[in-house]
Amino acid sequence: MVAFRSYCRMARIIHWRQELPPLSEQLEGEHEITAEIDRVHVSWADRDTLWTRRYENLMGHARERMTQEVARFGGSCAHVLKESITTGHDPTTDEFWLAGKFHYLAYVHPAA
């Protein structure tokens, strides 16, 4: 239960690139997660729409995974330093997917 209370103190859990976490937080360590979304059938006519929609889905999944990891170790927030998004395409099934790797620093709230 202590980990959950520490996790709930922050109004914002994930800070992206130039967004800095609060100065009051202490560095816990460096971490990396991967996220992948379900495969979808490719329609080349809709590929821009497909990319946008799937990218938003991937980023939502990544935010969810990082938030779970922060809660798991009793942290307060995470600062994403870099991300790498790759595409996959299976020509036999004509399916498309996105996968992401996210490198971040995890922070904890200092003990009172």
C-alpha beads as a LAMMPS data file, in Angstrom:
LAMMPS data file: protein, C-alpha beads

112 atoms
111 bonds

1 atom types
1 bond types

-500.0 500.0 xlo xhi
-500.0 500.0 ylo yhi
-500.0 500.0 zlo zhi

Masses

1 110.0

Atoms # bond

1 1 1 0.000 0.000 0.000
2 1 1 2.933 2.393 0.591
3 1 1 3.974 2.165 -3.065
4 1 1 0.488 3.124 -4.212
5 1 1 0.392 6.216 -1.959
6 1 1 3.766 7.410 -3.274
7 1 1 2.594 6.824 -6.826
8 1 1 -0.621 8.828 -6.325
9 1 1 1.090 12.012 -5.053
10 1 1 2.096 13.248 -8.478
11 1 1 -0.474 14.980 -10.648
12 1 1 1.538 13.945 -13.699
13 1 1 3.406 10.653 -13.914
14 1 1 5.091 10.666 -17.352
15 1 1 7.309 13.567 -18.480
16 1 1 8.420 13.511 -22.128
17 1 1 11.849 14.695 -23.360
18 1 1 12.118 18.434 -22.544
19 1 1 9.461 18.268 -19.823
20 1 1 11.346 17.965 -16.560
21 1 1 10.038 16.199 -13.473
22 1 1 9.717 18.184 -10.236
23 1 1 13.037 19.070 -8.589
24 1 1 11.800 17.578 -5.322
25 1 1 11.968 14.017 -6.711
26 1 1 15.008 11.742 -6.333
27 1 1 16.448 9.636 -9.143
28 1 1 15.742 5.919 -8.698
29 1 1 17.402 4.603 -11.854
30 1 1 17.342 4.112 -15.626
31 1 1 14.830 1.779 -17.207
32 1 1 13.594 0.695 -20.607
33 1 1 10.277 -0.729 -21.712
34 1 1 9.033 -2.035 -25.016
35 1 1 5.518 -1.740 -26.313
36 1 1 3.909 -3.310 -29.353
37 1 1 0.416 -3.014 -30.722
38 1 1 -1.772 -5.529 -32.492
39 1 1 -1.295 -6.181 -36.168
40 1 1 -3.800 -4.680 -38.587
41 1 1 -4.480 -5.326 -42.248
42 1 1 -2.802 -2.766 -44.519
43 1 1 -4.717 -0.699 -47.002
44 1 1 -2.198 1.442 -48.866
45 1 1 -4.871 4.006 -49.629
46 1 1 -5.317 4.603 -45.886
47 1 1 -1.693 4.311 -44.776
48 1 1 -1.361 7.892 -43.415
49 1 1 -4.538 7.532 -41.378
50 1 1 -3.440 4.065 -40.297
51 1 1 -0.023 5.344 -39.126
52 1 1 -1.560 8.198 -37.110
53 1 1 -4.148 6.005 -35.457
54 1 1 -1.697 3.181 -34.686
55 1 1 0.967 5.615 -33.419
56 1 1 -1.526 7.139 -30.972
57 1 1 -2.476 3.624 -29.851
58 1 1 1.194 2.688 -29.340
59 1 1 1.923 5.839 -27.338
60 1 1 -1.117 5.225 -25.144
61 1 1 0.076 1.674 -24.527
62 1 1 3.586 2.940 -23.693
63 1 1 2.202 5.517 -21.217
64 1 1 0.148 2.801 -19.562
65 1 1 3.151 0.450 -19.294
66 1 1 5.406 3.162 -17.824
67 1 1 2.747 4.201 -15.326
68 1 1 2.407 0.564 -14.226
69 1 1 6.184 0.239 -13.855
70 1 1 6.406 3.437 -11.791
71 1 1 3.654 2.110 -9.501
72 1 1 5.298 -1.324 -9.293
73 1 1 8.538 -0.020 -7.775
74 1 1 6.831 2.636 -5.630
75 1 1 8.055 5.550 -7.713
76 1 1 6.556 8.954 -8.265
77 1 1 7.227 9.739 -11.938
78 1 1 9.248 8.929 -15.057
79 1 1 11.182 11.140 -17.483
80 1 1 11.355 9.689 -21.006
81 1 1 14.730 10.500 -22.539
82 1 1 14.423 8.767 -25.892
83 1 1 12.089 6.606 -27.872
84 1 1 12.504 4.456 -30.929
85 1 1 9.494 3.504 -33.043
86 1 1 9.811 0.779 -35.645
87 1 1 7.338 -0.580 -38.150
88 1 1 6.711 -4.138 -39.110
89 1 1 5.044 -5.506 -42.218
90 1 1 4.244 -9.095 -43.028
91 1 1 3.859 -9.330 -46.829
92 1 1 2.282 -12.786 -46.687
93 1 1 -0.664 -11.584 -44.576
94 1 1 -0.351 -7.899 -45.547
95 1 1 -0.408 -6.926 -41.873
96 1 1 1.233 -3.867 -40.344
97 1 1 2.265 -3.094 -36.752
98 1 1 4.302 -0.667 -34.693
99 1 1 6.729 -1.396 -31.881
100 1 1 8.415 1.076 -29.585
101 1 1 11.344 1.102 -27.193
102 1 1 11.314 3.795 -24.498
103 1 1 14.327 4.711 -22.359
104 1 1 13.451 6.641 -19.201
105 1 1 14.665 7.758 -15.791
106 1 1 12.485 6.764 -12.843
107 1 1 12.074 8.964 -9.784
108 1 1 10.854 8.411 -6.247
109 1 1 9.455 10.850 -3.746
110 1 1 12.007 11.383 -0.940
111 1 1 11.061 9.989 2.447
112 1 1 9.878 12.637 4.886

Bonds

1 1 1 2
2 1 2 3
3 1 3 4
4 1 4 5
5 1 5 6
6 1 6 7
7 1 7 8
8 1 8 9
9 1 9 10
10 1 10 11
11 1 11 12
12 1 12 13
13 1 13 14
14 1 14 15
15 1 15 16
16 1 16 17
17 1 17 18
18 1 18 19
19 1 19 20
20 1 20 21
21 1 21 22
22 1 22 23
23 1 23 24
24 1 24 25
25 1 25 26
26 1 26 27
27 1 27 28
28 1 28 29
29 1 29 30
30 1 30 31
31 1 31 32
32 1 32 33
33 1 33 34
34 1 34 35
35 1 35 36
36 1 36 37
37 1 37 38
38 1 38 39
39 1 39 40
40 1 40 41
41 1 41 42
42 1 42 43
43 1 43 44
44 1 44 45
45 1 45 46
46 1 46 47
47 1 47 48
48 1 48 49
49 1 49 50
50 1 50 51
51 1 51 52
52 1 52 53
53 1 53 54
54 1 54 55
55 1 55 56
56 1 56 57
57 1 57 58
58 1 58 59
59 1 59 60
60 1 60 61
61 1 61 62
62 1 62 63
63 1 63 64
64 1 64 65
65 1 65 66
66 1 66 67
67 1 67 68
68 1 68 69
69 1 69 70
70 1 70 71
71 1 71 72
72 1 72 73
73 1 73 74
74 1 74 75
75 1 75 76
76 1 76 77
77 1 77 78
78 1 78 79
79 1 79 80
80 1 80 81
81 1 81 82
82 1 82 83
83 1 83 84
84 1 84 85
85 1 85 86
86 1 86 87
87 1 87 88
88 1 88 89
89 1 89 90
90 1 90 91
91 1 91 92
92 1 92 93
93 1 93 94
94 1 94 95
95 1 95 96
96 1 96 97
97 1 97 98
98 1 98 99
99 1 99 100
100 1 100 101
101 1 101 102
102 1 102 103
103 1 103 104
104 1 104 105
105 1 105 106
106 1 106 107
107 1 107 108
108 1 108 109
109 1 109 110
110 1 110 111
111 1 111 112
